[in-house]
Amino acid sequence: MESVNKSARLNQKGFVASPPIIIGGIIALIVIFFLATGSFKFSAKVDQPNQDQAATTETAVEETPTPSPVSTSNFKTFTNEGMNISFEYPEEWLIQEGSNNVTIALLKEGSTKNAEAVITAAKGPLAGAKGLQFASVADLQKVNIKKEFNVTDFTLDEKAEISGREARLLGFDGTISGNPLTGRYLTTIDEDNLYALTVVTDRDKWSKHAADLQKVLDSFRLLK
């Protein structure tokens, strides 16, 4: 995934965050991904014939959950009181911090400008969306993500919680400039601001970074 415009772009001094996405007065930057796993149940009909008749029983079978991958990377903690956020990230990834956003990228091997995975966290004023229910704010962001990443449908849309506040976790597959990608978007609001954490990877690199990105997502907190 070439880190130009949509994710993070590099210059001679490093990479800088992409421009903010404006959704009806909401400023949101593209931010983090999440790996969702869980147990699934299905019903199997088992025929047990006898001399008189075939008796059918329905048996509930619980599939063994696939364990979440465990990160083996070393992590640092990013904390910014002005942004009111804190989260962990792999220490070998490159970081570029702005006033209201931070971009953290893992460059492709041998490249000085292309990233295979990007994390972005951001804070922006709710502005015209102030006073709306959180569900309405989250739905506005869904519309923008579909447009920004050419998403036809979301692979994940779950309620979440960040520091006791209502949150939304979205998963998607999309494209940027023809490049297939996979991403996760985690967002919440307080009385005045929107907070977002997004991660995007080349689609074929998702499984490689899933454990690290899961840990990043799980660690995202508001300071107050």
Secondary structure, DSSP 8 states (H G I E B T S, - for coil): -B-SSSSEEEETTEEEE---EEETTEEE------------EEEEEEEEE-SS-EEEEEEEEE----------S-EEEEEETTTTEEEEEETTSEEEE-SSEEEEEEE-TT-SSBEEEEEEEEEEE-GGGTTS-HHHHHHHHHHHHHHHTT-SSEEEEEEEEETTEEEEEEEEEEEETTEEEEEEEEEEE-SSEEEEEEEEEEGGGHHHHHHHHHHHHHH-EE--
